Amino acid sequence: MADLKASFDKAVADSKKLPEKPDNATLLQLYALYKQSGGDVDGKRPGFTDMVGRAKWDAWNAIKGKDPKVAMKEYVELVESLK
């Protein structure tokens, strides 16, 4: 688990230094996997006036139930594929 956490932390840092900004769908996927690494989404879905918050919440909610370790692994793999 320690090496997964270290790889995840490195991927988080690397995600801020990507050669190109990913498209919105990929950014939402990164966001959802990052948030899922801490557990399932909670709270109410943002209102229709908060379109960005709503899209983020929907992306995170779409992977609800995914094991946090699996989410971390997928995040690392996605960041590596974007380098």
N, CA, C and O atoms as a GROMACS GRO file, in nm:
protein
  332
    1MET      N    1   0.083  -0.120   0.000
    1MET     CA    2   0.000   0.000   0.000
    1MET      C    3   0.087   0.126   0.000
    1MET      O    4   0.051   0.225  -0.062
    2ALA      N    5   0.200   0.121   0.068
    2ALA     CA    6   0.286   0.239   0.077
    2ALA      C    7   0.340   0.279  -0.060
    2ALA      O    8   0.347   0.398  -0.092
    3ASP      N    9   0.377   0.178  -0.142
    3ASP     CA   10   0.428   0.212  -0.274
    3ASP      C   11   0.316   0.263  -0.366
    3ASP      O   12   0.343   0.345  -0.454
    4LEU      N   13   0.193   0.215  -0.348
    4LEU     CA   14   0.079   0.266  -0.424
    4LEU      C   15   0.055   0.412  -0.388
    4LEU      O   16   0.032   0.496  -0.475
    5LYS      N   17   0.059   0.442  -0.259
    5LYS     CA   18   0.040   0.580  -0.212
    5LYS      C   19   0.150   0.671  -0.267
    5LYS      O   20   0.122   0.783  -0.309
    6ALA      N   21   0.273   0.623  -0.267
    6ALA     CA   22   0.385   0.702  -0.320
    6ALA      C   23   0.367   0.724  -0.470
    6ALA      O   24   0.390   0.835  -0.519
    7SER      N   25   0.328   0.622  -0.542
    7SER     CA   26   0.304   0.635  -0.687
    7SER      C   27   0.189   0.732  -0.713
    7SER      O   28   0.195   0.813  -0.806
    8PHE      N   29   0.086   0.724  -0.631
    8PHE     CA   30  -0.029   0.813  -0.645
    8PHE      C   31   0.012   0.958  -0.620
    8PHE      O   32  -0.024   1.047  -0.696
    9ASP      N   33   0.086   0.980  -0.512
    9ASP     CA   34   0.131   1.116  -0.480
    9ASP      C   35   0.219   1.173  -0.592
    9ASP      O   36   0.209   1.292  -0.624
   10LYS      N   37   0.304   1.089  -0.650
   10LYS     CA   38   0.389   1.134  -0.760
   10LYS      C   39   0.303   1.167  -0.882
   10LYS      O   40   0.328   1.265  -0.952
   11ALA      N   41   0.202   1.085  -0.908
   11ALA     CA   42   0.113   1.110  -1.023
   11ALA      C   43   0.035   1.240  -1.004
   11ALA      O   44   0.012   1.312  -1.101
   12VAL      N   45  -0.006   1.268  -0.881
   12VAL     CA   46  -0.075   1.394  -0.853
   12VAL      C   47   0.016   1.512  -0.886
   12VAL      O   48  -0.026   1.608  -0.950
   13ALA      N   49   0.141   1.503  -0.843
   13ALA     CA   50   0.238   1.609  -0.874
   13ALA      C   51   0.263   1.617  -1.024
   13ALA      O   52   0.269   1.727  -1.080
   14ASP      N   53   0.277   1.502  -1.088
   14ASP     CA   54   0.302   1.498  -1.233
   14ASP      C   55   0.184   1.554  -1.313
   14ASP      O   56   0.203   1.611  -1.420
   15SER      N   57   0.063   1.536  -1.260
   15SER     CA   58  -0.056   1.583  -1.333
   15SER      C   59  -0.056   1.735  -1.348
   15SER      O   60  -0.122   1.789  -1.438
   16LYS      N   61   0.015   1.802  -1.262
   16LYS     CA   62   0.023   1.948  -1.268
   16LYS      C   63   0.129   1.995  -1.367
   16LYS      O   64   0.138   2.114  -1.397
   17LYS      N   65   0.210   1.901  -1.417
   17LYS     CA   66   0.319   1.936  -1.507
   17LYS      C   67   0.309   1.863  -1.642
   17LYS      O   68   0.410   1.837  -1.706
   18LEU      N   69   0.188   1.831  -1.683
   18LEU     CA   70   0.169   1.761  -1.810
   18LEU      C   71   0.209   1.852  -1.926
   18LEU      O   72   0.192   1.974  -1.918
   19PRO      N   73   0.262   1.794  -2.034
   19PRO     CA   74   0.304   1.876  -2.148
   19PRO      C   75   0.188   1.951  -2.214
   19PRO      O   76   0.207   2.060  -2.268
   20GLU      N   77   0.069   1.893  -2.210
   20GLU     CA   78  -0.050   1.952  -2.270
   20GLU      C   79  -0.166   1.940  -2.173
   20GLU      O   80  -0.176   1.840  -2.101
   21LYS      N   81  -0.254   2.040  -2.170
   21LYS     CA   82  -0.373   2.030  -2.086
   21LYS      C   83  -0.468   1.928  -2.148
   21LYS      O   84  -0.501   1.939  -2.266
   22PRO      N   85  -0.511   1.830  -2.070
   22PRO     CA   86  -0.604   1.729  -2.122
   22PRO      C   87  -0.740   1.792  -2.156
   22PRO      O   88  -0.773   1.901  -2.109
   23ASP      N   89  -0.818   1.721  -2.237
   23ASP     CA   90  -0.953   1.769  -2.269
   23ASP      C   91  -1.042   1.759  -2.145
   23ASP      O   92  -1.004   1.697  -2.045
   24ASN      N   93  -1.158   1.820  -2.152
   24ASN     CA   94  -1.248   1.826  -2.035
   24ASN      C   95  -1.290   1.689  -1.985
   24ASN      O   96  -1.300   1.668  -1.864
   25ALA      N   97  -1.316   1.595  -2.075
   25ALA     CA   98  -1.358   1.461  -2.034
   25ALA      C   99  -1.247   1.393  -1.954
   25ALA      O  100  -1.274   1.327  -1.854
   26THR      N  101  -1.123   1.410  -1.998
   26THR     CA  102  -1.010   1.350  -1.927
   26THR      C  103  -0.990   1.419  -1.793
   26THR      O  104  -0.960   1.354  -1.693
   27LEU      N  105  -1.005   1.550  -1.791
   27LEU     CA  106  -0.993   1.623  -1.664
   27LEU      C  107  -1.098   1.576  -1.563
   27LEU      O  108  -1.069   1.562  -1.444
   28LEU      N  109  -1.219   1.553  -1.611
   28LEU     CA  110  -1.324   1.503  -1.521
   28LEU      C  111  -1.292   1.363  -1.471
   28LEU      O  112  -1.318   1.329  -1.356
   29GLN      N  113  -1.234   1.282  -1.558
   29GLN     CA  114  -1.196   1.147  -1.518
   29GLN      C  115  -1.086   1.153  -1.412
   29GLN      O  116  -1.090   1.080  -1.312
   30LEU      N  117  -0.987   1.239  -1.433
   30LEU     CA  118  -0.881   1.257  -1.334
   30LEU      C  119  -0.939   1.303  -1.201
   30LEU      O  120  -0.903   1.252  -1.095
   31TYR      N  121  -1.029   1.400  -1.206
   31TYR     CA  122  -1.092   1.452  -1.085
   31TYR      C  123  -1.166   1.341  -1.010
   31TYR      O  124  -1.151   1.325  -0.889
   32ALA      N  125  -1.247   1.266  -1.085
   32ALA     CA  126  -1.328   1.160  -1.023
   32ALA      C  127  -1.240   1.054  -0.957
   32ALA      O  128  -1.267   1.012  -0.845
   33LEU      N  129  -1.136   1.012  -1.027
   33LEU     CA  130  -1.046   0.909  -0.971
   33LEU      C  131  -0.973   0.963  -0.848
   33LEU      O  132  -0.956   0.893  -0.749
   34TYR      N  133  -0.930   1.089  -0.856
   34TYR     CA  134  -0.861   1.150  -0.742
   34TYR      C  135  -0.953   1.155  -0.620
   34TYR      O  136  -0.914   1.116  -0.510
   35LYS      N  137  -1.076   1.202  -0.640
   35LYS     CA  138  -1.170   1.212  -0.530
   35LYS      C  139  -1.211   1.074  -0.477
   35LYS      O  140  -1.227   1.055  -0.356
   36GLN      N  141  -1.227   0.976  -0.568
   36GLN     CA  142  -1.267   0.841  -0.526
   36GLN      C  143  -1.158   0.775  -0.444
   36GLN      O  144  -1.187   0.684  -0.366
   37SER      N  145  -1.034   0.818  -0.461
   37SER     CA  146  -0.926   0.760  -0.381
   37SER      C  147  -0.947   0.787  -0.232
   37SER      O  148  -0.887   0.721  -0.147
   38GLY      N  149  -1.033   0.883  -0.201
   38GLY     CA  150  -1.067   0.912  -0.062
   38GLY      C  151  -1.200   0.854  -0.020
   38GLY      O  152  -1.237   0.861   0.097
   39GLY      N  153  -1.273   0.795  -0.113
   39GLY     CA  154  -1.401   0.733  -0.081
   39GLY      C  155  -1.514   0.786  -0.170
   39GLY      O  156  -1.493   0.873  -0.254
   40ASP      N  157  -1.632   0.732  -0.148
   40ASP     CA  158  -1.749   0.765  -0.229
   40ASP      C  159  -1.793   0.910  -0.211
   40ASP      O  160  -1.770   0.972  -0.107
   41VAL      N  161  -1.856   0.960  -0.316
   41VAL     CA  162  -1.913   1.095  -0.314
   41VAL      C  163  -2.021   1.103  -0.205
   41VAL      O  164  -2.093   1.006  -0.179
   42ASP      N  165  -2.030   1.219  -0.144
   42ASP     CA  166  -2.137   1.240  -0.047
   42ASP      C  167  -2.190   1.382  -0.067
   42ASP      O  168  -2.134   1.460  -0.143
   43GLY      N  169  -2.295   1.413   0.001
   43GLY     CA  170  -2.353   1.545  -0.013
   43GLY      C  171  -2.448   1.553  -0.132
   43GLY      O  172  -2.464   1.458  -0.209
   44LYS      N  173  -2.511   1.669  -0.142
   44LYS     CA  174  -2.609   1.689  -0.248
   44LYS      C  175  -2.541   1.730  -0.378
   44LYS      O  176  -2.434   1.791  -0.378
   45ARG      N  177  -2.605   1.695  -0.487
   45ARG     CA  178  -2.558   1.734  -0.620
   45ARG      C  179  -2.576   1.886  -0.634
   45ARG      O  180  -2.682   1.938  -0.600
   46PRO      N  181  -2.473   1.956  -0.683
   46PRO     CA  182  -2.486   2.101  -0.701
   46PRO      C  183  -2.602   2.137  -0.793
   46PRO      O  184  -2.642   2.058  -0.878
   47GLY      N  185  -2.655   2.256  -0.775
   47GLY     CA  186  -2.768   2.303  -0.854
   47GLY      C  187  -2.730   2.330  -0.999
   47GLY      O  188  -2.612   2.331  -1.034
   48PHE      N  189  -2.829   2.352  -1.082
   48PHE     CA  190  -2.806   2.369  -1.225
   48PHE      C  191  -2.727   2.496  -1.258
   48PHE      O  192  -2.673   2.507  -1.368
   49THR      N  193  -2.719   2.591  -1.166
   49THR     CA  194  -2.641   2.713  -1.194
   49THR      C  195  -2.492   2.690  -1.176
   49THR      O  196  -2.411   2.769  -1.226
   50ASP      N  197  -2.454   2.585  -1.107
   50ASP     CA  198  -2.312   2.551  -1.088
   50ASP      C  199  -2.277   2.437  -1.183
   50ASP      O  200  -2.268   2.321  -1.142
   51MET      N  201  -2.257   2.471  -1.309
   51MET     CA  202  -2.238   2.368  -1.411
   51MET      C  203  -2.107   2.292  -1.392
   51MET      O  204  -2.103   2.170  -1.414
   52VAL      N  205  -2.001   2.361  -1.352
   52VAL     CA  206  -1.872   2.294  -1.332
   52VAL      C  207  -1.880   2.200  -1.212
   52VAL      O  208  -1.839   2.084  -1.221
   53GLY      N  209  -1.933   2.249  -1.101
   53GLY     CA  210  -1.948   2.166  -0.982
   53GLY      C  211  -2.036   2.046  -1.007
   53GLY      O  212  -2.010   1.936  -0.957
   54ARG      N  213  -2.140   2.067  -1.084
   54ARG     CA  214  -2.233   1.958  -1.117
   54ARG      C  215  -2.163   1.852  -1.203
   54ARG      O  216  -2.181   1.732  -1.180
   55ALA      N  217  -2.084   1.895  -1.301
   55ALA     CA  218  -2.012   1.800  -1.387
   55ALA      C  219  -1.911   1.720  -1.305
   55ALA      O  220  -1.898   1.600  -1.324
   56LYS      N  221  -1.842   1.787  -1.214
   56LYS     CA  222  -1.746   1.717  -1.128
   56LYS      C  223  -1.818   1.616  -1.038
   56LYS      O  224  -1.774   1.502  -1.025
   57TRP      N  225  -1.928   1.659  -0.978
   57TRP     CA  226  -2.004   1.570  -0.889
   57TRP      C  227  -2.055   1.449  -0.967
   57TRP      O  228  -2.047   1.336  -0.918
   58ASP      N  229  -2.107   1.473  -1.088
   58ASP     CA  230  -2.158   1.363  -1.171
   58ASP      C  231  -2.048   1.264  -1.208
   58ASP      O  232  -2.070   1.143  -1.206
   59ALA      N  233  -1.928   1.317  -1.241
   59ALA     CA  234  -1.817   1.229  -1.277
   59ALA      C  235  -1.776   1.143  -1.158
   59ALA      O  236  -1.750   1.024  -1.173
   60TRP      N  237  -1.770   1.204  -1.040
   60TRP     CA  238  -1.732   1.130  -0.919
   60TRP      C  239  -1.841   1.030  -0.884
   60TRP      O  240  -1.810   0.916  -0.848
   61ASN      N  241  -1.966   1.070  -0.893
   61ASN     CA  242  -2.077   0.981  -0.860
   61ASN      C  243  -2.083   0.862  -0.954
   61ASN      O  244  -2.130   0.754  -0.916
   62ALA      N  245  -2.038   0.880  -1.078
   62ALA     CA  246  -2.043   0.772  -1.178
   62ALA      C  247  -1.954   0.654  -1.139
   62ALA      O  248  -1.978   0.542  -1.182
   63ILE      N  249  -1.852   0.679  -1.057
   63ILE     CA  250  -1.764   0.568  -1.016
   63ILE      C  251  -1.783   0.533  -0.868
   63ILE      O  252  -1.696   0.471  -0.806
   64LYS      N  253  -1.895   0.573  -0.813
   64LYS     CA  254  -1.928   0.542  -0.674
   64LYS      C  255  -1.921   0.391  -0.652
   64LYS      O  256  -1.971   0.313  -0.733
   65GLY      N  257  -1.858   0.352  -0.543
   65GLY     CA  258  -1.846   0.210  -0.511
   65GLY      C  259  -1.713   0.150  -0.555
   65GLY      O  260  -1.678   0.040  -0.512
   66LYS      N  261  -1.638   0.221  -0.638
   66LYS     CA  262  -1.507   0.172  -0.682
   66LYS      C  263  -1.413   0.174  -0.562
   66LYS      O  264  -1.410   0.271  -0.486
   67ASP      N  265  -1.337   0.068  -0.546
   67ASP     CA  266  -1.241   0.059  -0.437
   67ASP      C  267  -1.140   0.175  -0.448
   67ASP      O  268  -1.087   0.198  -0.556
   68PRO      N  269  -1.114   0.246  -0.338
   68PRO     CA  270  -1.019   0.357  -0.344
   68PRO      C  271  -0.880   0.318  -0.396
   68PRO      O  272  -0.815   0.397  -0.464
   69LYS      N  273  -0.835   0.197  -0.365
   69LYS     CA  274  -0.704   0.152  -0.415
   69LYS      C  275  -0.706   0.136  -0.566
   69LYS      O  276  -0.608   0.168  -0.633
   70VAL      N  277  -0.816   0.086  -0.619
   70VAL     CA  278  -0.831   0.072  -0.764
   70VAL      C  279  -0.834   0.210  -0.829
   70VAL      O  280  -0.775   0.231  -0.934
   71ALA      N  281  -0.904   0.304  -0.766
   71ALA     CA  282  -0.910   0.440  -0.818
   71ALA      C  283  -0.770   0.502  -0.821
   71ALA      O  284  -0.734   0.570  -0.917
   72MET      N  285  -0.692   0.479  -0.717
   72MET     CA  286  -0.555   0.532  -0.714
   72MET      C  287  -0.472   0.474  -0.827
   72MET      O  288  -0.399   0.546  -0.895
   73LYS      N  289  -0.484   0.343  -0.846
   73LYS     CA  290  -0.408   0.274  -0.952
   73LYS      C  291  -0.448   0.328  -1.089
   73LYS      O  292  -0.362   0.354  -1.172
   74GLU      N  293  -0.576   0.344  -1.113
   74GLU     CA  294  -0.624   0.394  -1.241
   74GLU      C  295  -0.581   0.540  -1.263
   74GLU      O  296  -0.552   0.579  -1.376
   75TYR      N  297  -0.576   0.618  -1.157
   75TYR     CA  298  -0.530   0.757  -1.166
   75TYR      C  299  -0.385   0.759  -1.211
   75TYR      O  300  -0.348   0.834  -1.302
   76VAL      N  301  -0.302   0.677  -1.147
   76VAL     CA  302  -0.160   0.671  -1.182
   76VAL      C  303  -0.143   0.631  -1.328
   76VAL      O  304  -0.064   0.691  -1.400
   77GLU      N  305  -0.218   0.530  -1.372
   77GLU     CA  306  -0.210   0.483  -1.511
   77GLU      C  307  -0.254   0.591  -1.609
   77GLU      O  308  -0.194   0.607  -1.716
   78LEU      N  309  -0.358   0.664  -1.575
   78LEU     CA  310  -0.408   0.769  -1.664
   78LEU      C  311  -0.306   0.883  -1.676
   78LEU      O  312  -0.281   0.932  -1.786
   79VAL      N  313  -0.249   0.923  -1.565
   79VAL     CA  314  -0.148   1.030  -1.570
   79VAL      C  315  -0.028   0.985  -1.652
   79VAL      O  316   0.026   1.062  -1.731
   80GLU      N  317   0.014   0.859  -1.633
   80GLU     CA  318   0.129   0.807  -1.710
   80GLU      C  319   0.098   0.810  -1.860
   80GLU      O  320   0.185   0.840  -1.941
   81SER      N  321  -0.025   0.778  -1.897
   81SER     CA  322  -0.061   0.776  -2.039
   81SER      C  323  -0.067   0.917  -2.099
   81SER      O  324  -0.059   0.932  -2.221
   82LEU      N  325  -0.080   1.019  -2.015
   82LEU     CA  326  -0.087   1.156  -2.063
   82LEU      C  327   0.049   1.223  -2.076
   82LEU      O  328   0.060   1.332  -2.132
   83LYS      N  329   0.153   1.159  -2.023
   83LYS     CA  330   0.286   1.219  -2.027
   83LYS      C  331   0.342   1.218  -2.168
   83LYS      O  332   0.454   1.265  -2.191
   0.00000   0.00000   0.00000
